[in-house]
Amino acid sequence: MRSLLTLVLCAAVWIGVGEAVAAPSAPAQRIDQAEITRYASALLEILNIRAIANQRERGAAPTRLGMLREQADAAIAASLADHGLNKDRFNQITAAVAARPALERQVRQHVMRERLGYR
């Protein structure tokens, strides 16, 4: 299994809509437990959306790729909104997770609990 940090960075690149995600210009606000939980849930959904999108893109005609990417982007935006986040805040938290091992451990714990069906 890939490390959580690798998964987070892959998700962040996707949230950047194919562009490398720069570190936020402003320092990340305090991240409370509720936001960590929402972030972890959104991260799992985004990774699932990305996996489905990759699979669809592999078998698609080149003329459909743009439409499929737009659909995936819209699904990701909806997932973030459902979790009370936006792209910028998600990317701020991603940068904080990448920089702070303790925060990465907390996110990993939430991801593992959710994958096992615990909330």
C-alpha positions as CSV (number, residue, x, y, z in Angstrom):
1,M,0.0,0.0,0.0
2,R,1.3,3.4,-0.9
3,S,2.0,5.8,1.9
4,L,-0.7,8.2,2.9
5,L,1.6,11.1,1.9
6,T,1.9,9.7,-1.6
7,L,-1.9,9.4,-1.8
8,V,-2.4,12.9,-0.5
9,L,0.1,14.4,-3.0
10,C,-1.5,12.5,-5.9
11,A,-4.9,13.8,-4.8
12,A,-3.5,17.3,-4.5
13,V,-2.1,17.2,-8.0
14,W,-5.6,16.1,-9.3
15,I,-7.3,18.9,-7.3
16,G,-4.9,21.2,-9.2
17,V,-6.6,20.0,-12.3
18,G,-3.5,18.4,-13.8
19,E,-1.2,21.2,-12.7
20,A,1.4,21.0,-10.0
21,V,-0.1,22.4,-6.8
22,A,2.0,25.1,-5.3
23,A,2.3,25.5,-1.5
24,P,-0.3,27.9,-0.3
25,S,0.9,31.5,-0.1
26,A,-0.8,32.2,3.2
27,P,0.0,30.0,6.2
28,A,-2.6,27.3,6.8
29,Q,-5.1,28.2,9.4
30,R,-5.4,26.0,12.5
31,I,-6.7,22.5,11.5
32,D,-9.1,21.1,14.1
33,Q,-10.2,17.5,14.5
34,A,-13.5,18.0,12.6
35,E,-11.7,19.4,9.6
36,I,-9.1,16.5,9.7
37,T,-12.0,14.1,9.6
38,R,-13.7,15.9,6.7
39,Y,-10.4,16.1,4.9
40,A,-9.7,12.4,5.3
41,S,-13.2,11.5,4.0
42,A,-12.9,13.9,1.1
43,L,-9.4,12.4,0.3
44,L,-10.8,8.9,0.1
45,E,-13.7,10.0,-2.2
46,I,-11.3,12.0,-4.4
47,L,-8.9,9.0,-4.7
48,N,-11.9,6.8,-5.7
49,I,-13.1,9.4,-8.3
50,R,-9.6,9.6,-9.6
51,A,-9.3,5.8,-9.9
52,I,-12.6,5.6,-11.8
53,A,-11.6,8.5,-14.0
54,N,-8.2,6.9,-14.9
55,Q,-10.0,3.7,-15.8
56,R,-12.5,5.5,-18.0
57,E,-9.8,7.5,-19.7
58,R,-7.7,4.5,-20.6
59,G,-10.5,3.0,-22.7
60,A,-11.9,6.2,-24.1
61,A,-11.5,7.7,-27.5
62,P,-9.2,10.8,-27.5
63,T,-12.2,13.0,-28.4
64,R,-13.9,12.1,-25.1
65,L,-11.0,12.7,-22.8
66,G,-11.9,16.4,-22.2
67,M,-15.4,15.6,-21.3
68,L,-14.4,12.8,-19.0
69,R,-11.9,15.1,-17.2
70,E,-14.5,17.7,-16.8
71,Q,-16.9,15.2,-15.3
72,A,-14.2,14.0,-12.8
73,D,-13.4,17.6,-11.9
74,A,-17.1,18.3,-11.2
75,A,-17.3,15.2,-9.1
76,I,-14.3,16.2,-7.1
77,A,-15.6,19.8,-6.6
78,A,-18.9,18.3,-5.4
79,S,-17.2,16.0,-3.0
80,L,-15.2,18.8,-1.5
81,A,-18.3,20.9,-1.1
82,D,-20.1,17.9,0.5
83,H,-17.3,17.9,3.1
84,G,-17.3,21.6,3.7
85,L,-14.0,22.2,1.8
86,N,-12.9,24.0,-1.3
87,K,-9.9,23.4,-3.5
88,D,-7.8,26.0,-1.8
89,R,-8.5,24.8,1.7
90,F,-8.0,21.2,0.6
91,N,-4.6,22.1,-0.8
92,Q,-3.6,24.1,2.3
93,I,-4.4,21.0,4.5
94,T,-2.5,18.8,2.0
95,A,0.6,21.1,2.4
96,A,0.2,20.9,6.2
97,V,-0.1,17.1,6.1
98,A,3.0,16.9,3.9
99,A,5.0,19.1,6.3
100,R,3.8,17.7,9.7
101,P,4.2,14.0,10.4
102,A,1.9,14.2,13.4
103,L,-0.9,15.6,11.2
104,E,-0.2,12.9,8.6
105,R,-0.6,10.2,11.3
106,Q,-4.0,11.7,12.3
107,V,-5.2,11.8,8.7
108,R,-3.9,8.2,8.2
109,Q,-5.9,7.0,11.3
110,H,-9.1,8.6,10.0
111,V,-8.6,7.1,6.6
112,M,-8.0,3.6,8.1
113,R,-11.1,3.9,10.3
114,E,-13.2,5.0,7.4
115,R,-11.9,2.2,5.2
116,L,-12.8,-0.3,7.9
117,G,-16.3,1.2,8.3
118,Y,-15.7,3.1,11.6
119,R,-16.5,6.8,11.8
